[in-house]
Amino acid sequence: MGYEYFSEWIPRYIQYLRMRNYSSKTLASYEQTLVRFGHYIWLSRTNDKNDLKTAWKDGETLRLQADVCISSKEISEYMTFLTSVFSYRSTTLNRILSTLSSFYRFLSMQEIVLANPVPGFDRPKVKHHEITYLKHSQVIRLLSTIKDPRDRLIFQTIYATGVRVSELCAIQIQDIDFEEQTIRIVGKGGKIRVVFIDTETLAELDQFIGKRLFGPVFIGQQDKPLSPRTVQHIFTMYAPPGITPHTIRHSYASELYRRSKNLRVVQENLGHTSIRTTEVYLHTDLDERRQVYREHFPLGK
């Protein structure tokens, strides 16, 4: 069997992801990660180990003419090299490893490599930071301070539905079903889901839309959808420091789980592919903890 180069298989893999409706942003991120890795493998196999940093900075010499067949040791050496060149966090390093693992699963399916070499590598530990969220009463008080009807409705719609800011901006009038009280959402990778919305928020959306029948609900410049950057700027105008659209989305998830204890429904409403992603958003409710303490801890009784 001849050599199988990165220059050949990276474009094939990206096309494979494109056919699976990955977003252009995700495709660009995957391609950049794989190209960098391919460059490193080529450098490490054609240059002295002590000269890698110097050769890396000279972008004109980088090539993708290296065989994709690698070992776990080469991955380990690459991660060590990255940490010596860039100030990457553990989350970034894990994302790089996930991309490499996905790439090599694809190559394994194509019978280009015998096995995925990434699982044999120990991943960097990530420190878990508690995600900020607001209680229901705090969200309601925040909404009461926003006088501009459109800006208040933006906050309220995110909290009522749990949508991402990019999804909010993409909502079209025709996506709203006023009878069923639902909104059709186009999520990450073009995946479609349906979210629910309360009667009050729906009525305010109806009044805000007026006689318009088609087009974006929230309009920006030149009648195009409002941009996520604009929504984030709106949040800085009204919300306390650190409170972002994602904070309100997280508040929705926490409140829905606190009252329902149904993790699967929260996962589907948020549009998460993996339930593990949803678990990051959830907190054990204080009342639930108090009840368990009083019922089961000897002194608590």
C-alpha angles and dihedrals in degrees: 000000000000128000119291108210131207088232088066103038102042092064090045091052093047089051089051090054091045090056088053090057099251112168120258090244092055092046091052091050093049092047094049091050093049095044090053090050092047090050091051093050090051091048094047092052097045104035139055111269091235092057098051096103092050093046090046092058091053096077094182091069096053117113138180094212094115126115112257091222104105140159133236087249091062090051090051091050091048093053090049089050092050093052089051092052104033134036094232122169121230090255091057093048090050090050089053091050091049090053092049091047092051091049093051093046086057092049090049090053088051089050091238093124128028096227143356106266096196101078089063090065121088110237123226114261115249121215109229113228120193110250115234117244139163128234118241093257091051092052091050091051090049091051091051091059094057109090099178106090095214095047092047090049091053091055092043095049092052091050094044095051107021092229124159116252091249089052092049091054091050096053111122123203090242089057091069118089104198093186097050092036092230138123126213109228128197104211137182114325091013092289113160124221136162121234128192127235133196124248096248096051090044091053091051090050089051091052092045093051092049114174096345113121103183142023135053118334093220110042125205131178120336091009091293123134116283110265123242088236090059091050090051089051090051089055091054088055096057112013127079116256112288095023107118136165087267089056090057091046089051091048089055091051094047094047094046092049093044091057100035105029084209106133094176093058091048089051093052094044091052093047095238117162093204125043088217088070090054093051090065089066098053130095129191104251115247093228091050091050091048091051093049090048093051094045100044111022112083097224091043091065 
